[in-house]
Amino acid sequence: MPEFRDVLTLARSFIASHRRQLHRWMLYSAAESIWRFHRRSGKIAAAMLFKAQWGFDTPEWFDARLSLLYPEKWFTDGSHVSRGSIIGVLPIGGSILDLCGGDGFLPFYAYSRRASQVVSVDYNKFAHDHAVKNHSKKNIKYLLADIFSFDPGEARFDVVALRGAIEHFSEPDQLRILDIAWRALKPGGWFCGDTPANPRKDTALLVHHHHEFAGEGELRHLLERVFPDVQTTVFQSCETVSYMRDELPTPENIRTTLIWRCRKPAV
């Protein structure tokens, strides 16, 4: 029978020769445990946040942190396509004006990685305070202002973005927004955005929507009244129109997003 001292020596020798493997196993096991806890706690936090924000009234802005807390539900394909349409024309070291910027999620996680200057404007104080608290960065400036009283200056920005917001305005005000974007853009700059399509038009998708678009043609008609170079895309995503119900997408309730990019002439 080996003595205890011999067993201890063998154990020490084994640990010394397998130190890297043991260290890796310990890190991996700990990380997996934290990940499993994160997934469970993230789902609970997302459900509580959504209930607090949408269960009592209908806000005009969306807390995109839900996509980080519960990606299986909120990390949608449609959001990737519309975001990519903006990122694809934002030059590294450029500037972007984010109209109706809401919670500041995209300025923080996307735009500020490429742009040297990000200006995000929203009139909603709760959304503005949320953005400043959770998504501040030295190259991001959050402004609490009505976009119609805000003066962006002349030809300052490479990109003007308006994501999921144009439908919140009447058609005359939508034209005013297009004029603001035109004035704010540098020559050759891009005005980008997206909006949910509503072919029915008899019932608004949200109570805050004042003028929704039935389809691509109606949207193009509006954009071409200001911009000569208009690009539009129709994207059907694997998510439903309603945020309020857990249901599988069907041809009747699938979300259709209209995405646009309009370029101001370079000369």
C-alpha positions in Angstrom: 0.0 0.0 0.0 1.4 3.4 -1.0 1.9 5.8 1.9 0.0 9.1 2.1 3.2 10.9 1.4 3.6 9.0 -1.9 0.0 9.8 -2.9 0.5 13.4 -2.1 3.6 13.5 -4.2 1.8 11.9 -7.1 -1.1 14.4 -6.8 1.3 17.3 -6.8 3.1 15.9 -9.8 -0.2 15.4 -11.7 -1.4 19.0 -10.9 2.0 20.4 -12.0 2.0 18.6 -15.3 -1.7 19.4 -16.0 -1.8 22.9 -14.6 -2.9 24.6 -17.9 -5.6 22.0 -18.6 -7.0 22.3 -15.0 -6.9 26.1 -15.2 -8.7 26.0 -18.5 -11.3 23.6 -17.2 -12.0 25.7 -14.1 -12.4 28.9 -16.1 -14.6 27.1 -18.6 -16.8 25.5 -16.0 -17.2 28.8 -14.1 -18.0 30.7 -17.3 -20.7 28.2 -18.3 -22.3 28.4 -14.9 -22.4 32.2 -15.1 -23.8 32.0 -18.6 -26.6 29.7 -17.6 -27.4 32.0 -14.7 -27.3 35.0 -17.1 -29.7 33.4 -19.5 -32.2 32.7 -16.8 -31.9 36.0 -15.1 -31.9 37.9 -18.5 -35.3 36.4 -19.4 -36.7 37.4 -16.0 -35.3 41.0 -16.3 -36.6 41.3 -19.9 -40.1 40.2 -18.9 -40.1 42.7 -16.0 -38.8 45.6 -18.1 -41.3 44.9 -20.9 -44.1 44.7 -18.4 -43.1 47.9 -16.7 -42.7 49.8 -20.0 -45.6 48.3 -22.1 -47.9 46.7 -19.6 -49.4 50.0 -18.3 -49.3 52.3 -21.3 -47.8 52.4 -24.8 -44.5 54.3 -24.9 -43.2 56.0 -28.0 -39.8 54.5 -27.7 -38.4 50.9 -27.3 -35.8 49.8 -24.8 -33.5 47.8 -27.0 -31.7 46.3 -24.0 -34.3 43.6 -24.3 -32.4 42.2 -27.2 -29.3 41.7 -24.9 -31.3 40.3 -22.0 -33.5 37.9 -24.0 -32.0 37.5 -27.5 -34.1 34.5 -28.3 -37.1 36.7 -28.5 -35.9 40.3 -29.1 -32.7 39.8 -31.2 -34.6 39.9 -34.5 -33.4 39.5 -38.1 -35.4 42.6 -39.1 -33.4 44.9 -36.8 -30.1 43.6 -38.2 -31.1 44.5 -41.8 -32.3 48.0 -41.0 -29.2 48.7 -38.8 -26.9 47.4 -41.5 -28.4 49.7 -44.1 -27.2 52.7 -42.0 -23.8 51.2 -40.9 -23.0 50.4 -44.5 -22.9 54.1 -45.5 -21.5 55.6 -42.3 -17.8 56.2 -43.0 -15.2 55.5 -40.3 -14.5 58.7 -38.6 -17.6 60.3 -40.0 -20.6 62.0 -38.4 -24.2 60.9 -37.9 -27.4 62.7 -36.8 -29.8 60.3 -35.2 -33.3 61.9 -35.2 -35.8 60.6 -32.7 -32.9 58.6 -31.2 -34.9 57.2 -28.3 -33.0 55.0 -25.9 -29.5 55.6 -27.3 -28.9 51.9 -27.9 -27.7 52.2 -31.5 -25.6 55.4 -31.0 -23.8 53.5 -28.2 -23.4 50.0 -29.6 -23.2 50.8 -33.3 -22.8 54.3 -34.6 -20.1 55.4 -32.1 -17.8 52.5 -33.1 -17.4 54.1 -36.5 -18.3 57.8 -36.2 -16.2 60.4 -34.5 -19.4 62.5 -33.9 -22.8 61.2 -33.0 -25.7 63.6 -32.3 -28.9 62.0 -31.1 -32.1 64.1 -30.7 -35.3 63.1 -28.9 -38.1 65.1 -27.3 -39.1 62.4 -24.8 -37.4 63.2 -21.4 -37.7 59.7 -20.1 -36.0 58.3 -23.2 -33.4 61.1 -23.1 -32.5 60.5 -19.5 -32.4 56.7 -20.1 -29.9 57.3 -23.0 -27.7 59.6 -21.0 -27.7 57.2 -18.0 -27.1 53.9 -19.8 -25.5 54.8 -23.2 -23.2 57.7 -22.8 -19.9 58.0 -24.5 -17.4 60.8 -25.2 -18.3 61.0 -28.9 -22.1 60.9 -28.4 -24.1 64.0 -27.7 -27.7 63.5 -26.6 -30.0 66.5 -27.0 -33.4 66.8 -25.4 -35.3 68.7 -28.1 -38.2 68.6 -30.6 -36.6 67.8 -33.9 -38.6 70.7 -35.5 -37.0 73.3 -33.1 -33.6 71.7 -33.3 -31.2 73.4 -35.8 -28.7 70.8 -37.1 -26.7 73.3 -39.1 -25.9 73.3 -42.7 -24.2 70.3 -44.4 -22.6 68.9 -41.2 -23.4 65.2 -41.3 -22.4 62.2 -43.4 -25.5 60.3 -42.4 -28.9 61.3 -41.0 -30.8 58.4 -39.5 -34.5 58.0 -38.6 -35.3 54.5 -37.4 -38.8 53.4 -36.6 -40.1 56.9 -36.1 -41.3 58.5 -39.3 -44.7 56.8 -38.9 -45.2 58.8 -35.7 -45.7 62.0 -37.7 -48.4 63.3 -40.0 -47.5 63.5 -43.7 -46.9 67.3 -43.7 -44.5 66.8 -40.8 -42.8 63.9 -42.6 -42.0 66.2 -45.4 -40.5 68.7 -42.9 -38.3 65.9 -41.5 -37.0 65.2 -45.0 -36.2 68.9 -45.4 -34.3 68.8 -42.1 -32.3 65.8 -43.3 -31.5 67.4 -46.7 -30.2 70.5 -45.0 -28.2 68.7 -42.4 -26.4 66.3 -44.9 -23.1 67.0 -46.5 -23.0 66.7 -50.3 -23.0 62.9 -51.0 -24.5 62.1 -47.6 -27.2 59.6 -46.9 -30.6 59.8 -45.2 -31.5 56.4 -43.9 -34.3 54.8 -42.0 -37.1 52.2 -41.7 -40.7 52.0 -40.9 -43.2 49.1 -40.4 -45.6 48.6 -43.4 -49.3 48.5 -42.7 -51.2 47.4 -45.8 -54.6 47.6 -44.0 -54.3 51.3 -43.1 -57.7 51.1 -41.3 -56.1 50.5 -37.9 -52.7 51.9 -36.8 -50.1 49.4 -35.6 -49.6 51.6 -32.5 -51.7 54.5 -31.1 -48.8 56.9 -31.6 -48.6 56.3 -35.4 -50.1 59.2 -37.3 -49.2 58.2 -40.9 -48.2 54.7 -41.8 -47.2 53.5 -45.2 -49.2 50.7 -47.0 -46.2 49.7 -49.0 -42.9 50.5 -50.8 -44.6 52.6 -53.5 -46.2 55.0 -51.0 -42.9 55.5 -49.2 -40.9 56.1 -52.3 -43.5 58.7 -53.5 -42.9 60.7 -50.3 -39.1 60.4 -50.3 -38.8 61.4 -54.0 -40.5 64.7 -53.2 -37.2 65.8 -51.6 -34.5 63.4 -52.6 -33.7 62.6 -56.3 -31.7 59.4 -55.4 -34.0 57.0 -53.5 -33.3 53.3 -52.6 -35.9 51.2 -50.9 -36.1 47.6 -49.7 -39.0 45.5 -48.4 -38.0 43.0 -45.7 -40.3 40.4 -44.1 -38.8 39.3 -40.8 -39.5 36.2 -38.7 -41.3 38.2 -36.0 -44.8 39.3 -35.5 -46.4 42.7 -35.9 -47.5 42.8 -32.2 -45.0 43.1 -29.3 -47.8 42.3 -26.9 -48.4 38.6 -27.7 -46.2 35.5 -27.8 -47.2 33.9 -31.1 -45.5 32.4 -34.1 -45.3 34.5 -37.3 -47.9 33.7 -40.0 -48.7 35.3 -43.3 -51.4 37.3 -41.5 -49.3 38.7 -38.7 -45.7 38.8 -40.0 -43.8 42.0 -39.7 -42.9 43.8 -42.9 -40.3 46.6 -42.7 -39.8 49.3 -45.4 -36.1 50.3 -45.4 -34.8 53.4 -47.3 -31.6 55.1 -48.2 -31.6 58.5 -49.9 -28.5 60.2 -51.2 -28.0 63.9 -51.4 -26.1 64.7 -54.7 -22.4 65.1 -54.3 -22.3 68.3 -56.2 
